[in-house]
Amino acid sequence: MTASWRSTLMRECRTIRTGRLFVLDMSGGRVFSMNPDGSETKTLVTGCRLSDGIAVDADAGHLYWSDMGIPNRNDGTIQRVDLEGGNRRTIVPKGATFTPKQIHLDKKNRKLYWSDREGMRVMRANLDGSGIETLIETGRGDADRGNSSNWCVGIAVDMDREQVYWTQKSGGGAEHGRIFRAGLEIPAGQTPAHRGDVEILFEQLPEPIDLELDLANRVLYWTDRSNPPHGNTVNRTSIDGELSQSRVLSHLMEGIGIALDVPGGRMFVTEQGGSIYSAKLDGSNKRVVAIAQGSLAAIAYAEVLLPAEL
């Protein structure tokens, strides 16, 4: 056995590959992780302001999250740490995005995508924060910002078909939320504010929030946080052929975050009331993973290498 192989084997013996949940607690200003059964909770980051979106790059050993900042000050950021919480750095600085919400990691092209709520934009950048682009613009200025139906919230990216999905918040009461889809690239001669390829997939929803895509089965999932019994739910639809909304979970206390473990056939959902749930992808076998964890936002699931003593 060569020295390099021996060194590699020793490193692998000191680590284990395991599924972990990574969760944002807005009220506690922290990022924490746990096993999928709720055990072995570990705080990774503290001192966050209003963290909302999260994404894990397990191969690179990085965790990204969005910090909304103070919504009327245009001071949101996107930050990164190692999976153990070290080497914290700001990737997208204040002033570059207004109030970043859900984020999505494109591992293949090394990009981050996010919805910018009061910025009324869908945006992307390289993983080091360079090359910031606006792909969708739904409004501009304080007058448009005052209409919450212009706010972009959730996001998901289909790299197979090169399309981006996003949600826009309900405005003027309930039943005005919408889910959209467009190409990843702006059509030639068009602008983020005027694109001919934008599709409305669903409208008159209570308040759609976060999105997740099961690309293996071509299914879109989303949380809806208000207006029971139609809100406070998890819903899904096939994204090929005819769209048909199906409610798979209900009775949430303001459902926000959703993460899929497609190989494991399960989903994880957070609610702002502080609980985390697991269920099969069809919504059956709903179980409580954790309770009283604060005011929870986004959640991510990843298979990661962690120290064996964790």
N, C-alpha and C positions, 0 to 999 in steps of 0.2 A: 504493500500500500504506500503510495507516494505521500509526501508531507502535505501537499495541497488537499488530497482526498481525505487524509486523516483530519486536517483542520476543518474541512467542510462537515465531515461526519460529527465531529465534536460540537460544532455550532448547532447542527440539527438536533443533536441529543439534548441540548439545553433549551430547545424551543418546542412548541407544539402548535399544530394548525388546528384552529378551532373557530366556530362561529361566535361572533360577538355582535351585540347591539350597541350602537352609538347614539346618544340621545341629547337633546338640548333642553335645558331647564331655564326658561326665561326669567322666572321670578327669583331663582337662585343665582342667576348670572353664571352658569356653569355648563360645561360639557362633560358628560359621564358615560361610562360603558358598563355593560353587564353581560352575563351569559344569557342565552335565549330563554332560560327558565327563570330569570330574575335573580339568580345568585351572583355572588362575587361582584358587587357594584364597586366601581372605582371612579373617583372624580379625576378627570384629566386636565381640565382648564377651569380657572375661576376668573372673576373680574370681567366677564362679558357684559355688554349693555343689554341689548335685546336680540339675542341670537335666534335665528329662525330657520335657516336651511343648512343641510349637512351632506357631505359626500366623502366617501372613503376610497383612497387609492391604495389598496392593500399591497400591491406589488412594489410600489415605491415607498410604502410605509408612511403615508401622509393622510392626514385628516383635515378637510376644509370645512369652514362654516361661514355663514353670513351673519353680520351684525347690523341690524337695521339702524342703530343709532337713534337720534331724536328725529322723528319723521319730518318736522318742518324746517330742519337745518341742513339737509342735503349732506349728511356726514356719515352715511353708512360705509361699511368696509367688508371685505372678504379676507379671512385670515386662515393660517395654516399652522399645524403642529405635527410632530411625529405621533405615531399611534400611542405612545406612552405619555404624550402631553408635553414633550420638550421641544426646544427650538421654535418657539412661537414667532411668527412673523406676519406682517400685513402684506397680502398679495395685491388687493385692489384698495387703494387709499381713499380717504375722505375726499369728497368732491367728484370722484370719478363715477360713483353710482349713488342714487338718492337713498332708497330704502330697500336693499337687496333682500329678497325672500327666498323661496326654494332654489337650490342650486343642483346642477346635474354635471357629472364628470364624464367627458368623452375621452376614454382611455386611448382609443385608437389614434386620434388626432391631437391628443394632449391639450384639450380645451376644457374650460369651464363655461357652462351656460347658466344664466340666472334670470329670474323675473325681478324687475325693479318696480316696486309698488307705486309710491308717489312719483317716481320718475316716469311712470307710464311707459315702460320699455321692456323689451326682451333683449338681453345682452349676452355677449360672450367675450372671452379673453384667453390668451395662452395661460398655462399653469403658473407662470411666474408673474402674471398680471399685465404683461405687455400685450399690445395689439388689441385693445378694448374696442369692440364694435357694437353698434346698435342695429339689431335685426328687425325689430318691430317697434313702432312708436304710435301709441294710441291717443296721445294728447300732448299739449305743451303749454307751460305757463300755469299761473295760480288759478285762473278761472277753470281750466280743464282739470286741474288737480283737485279742485273742490267737488268734482263729480266722481264718487268712488267707483262707478261702473267702468271708469277708464283705468283702474288700477290693475296691474298684472301681478299675479300671486304665485301660482304653481307652475312647474315646468317639467317636461320630460322630452327626451330626444330619441328619435328612431334613426340610428345611424344606417340601418339596412336600407331604408327608403329615403334617407336624407331629409327628414322632416322634424319640425319642432312643434310640440303641443304646449299650450299654456291656458291658464284660467284667468278670468277677469271677475273681479269682486262684484257682488250684488250692490246696486245703488238705488236709493229712493225707496227703501223697504226691501222686502223679500221677493224671491222669484224673479230676479233679474240677473243672476249669475250665468256665465257663459264659458264654454270650452272651445278653443280655436286650434287650428292646425295650419302650418305654412311650410314652405321649403326652407332648408337651412341657408340657402343663398338668396339674396335679393335679386329678383329678375332684372335683367339688363334694362337700363333706362328708367328704373323705378327707384323709389326711396323707402326708408323704413316706415314713413307715415302714409305712403300711397303704394300699396302692393296689390297686384291683381290676383295673387295666388292664395290669399287668406280665406280659409273656410271656417264657418261656424258649425261645429259639430253638434253642440247642444246649447240651448238657451232656456230661459225661464227656470233656471235652477235656483235653489235657495241661496247657497253661498259656497260654491266649489273652491277648495283650497289646494292641497297638494296632489300631485299626479305621480303615478308609477306605471311603467310599461313592462309587460311580460311579452318580450319579443319572440320567445320560443313558441308561444301559443297565439300571438298577435292580439293581445287583450290589454286594454287601458283600464286602470283603476284610479279612483279619486275619492278623497274625503270631502264631506259637505258638513259644515259646522253649525248650521242654524235652522230655525223653523221646523221643529218636529211636528208631525211624524215624517215629513219629506226630507228634512235635513238631519244633522247629527248622525250621518250614515257613512258607510263605504259602498261605493257603486262600481260597476264595471261594464264594459262594452267591448265587443269585437271591433277591431279597427279596420278590418277588411270586409268589403261588402256592405250590407245594410247595418247601420248603427242601431243598437237597441239597449237602452239603459236597464241594468238589472241591479237591484239593491241586495247586497250580500251581508252587510252588518248594519245594525241599527242600535238605538238607545245609547249613543255615546254622549258624553258631556263635553260638547264642542270638539269634535274630532278634527285633528290637524295633520299629523305626520303619518306616513304610510311607507313601509319597506317590504319588499318581496324577497323571499327565498324560494325561487322557482324550483330548483332541484329538490328541495325539501318539501315542496308542495304547501307552503304556508306563507302567511302575511303577518306583519306586526303593525300595530296602530297605536298612536298616542292620542290622548285627549287633553285639552287645556285644563281639565279638572284634575289632572295629575296621575292618571292611570295609564298603563301599557297593557295591550291585549295581544294575544296570538290567536290565529284561526287558520283553518285550511283555506285554500284559495277560493273555494266556493262559499266561504263564510261559515261553514259548519265547524263544530268543535271549538267554539270560542272559549278562551281561557284567560284568566287574569295573570299577567306576568309580574306586575308590580303596581302598588297603589301609593298615594300620598307622596309623589316624587317632585312636587312643585307644580308650576304652570308649564306644561310640556308643549314643545313645538315639533320640530322635525325628528325623524329617526332613520337610521341606516343600518343595514345588516351586511356583514362582510365576513368572509373566511380569512382569518389573519394568522400570522405567526407571532406568538407571544411567548414570553419567558415561561419555562415549565413550572416555575414556582408560583405563577399567578393563580 
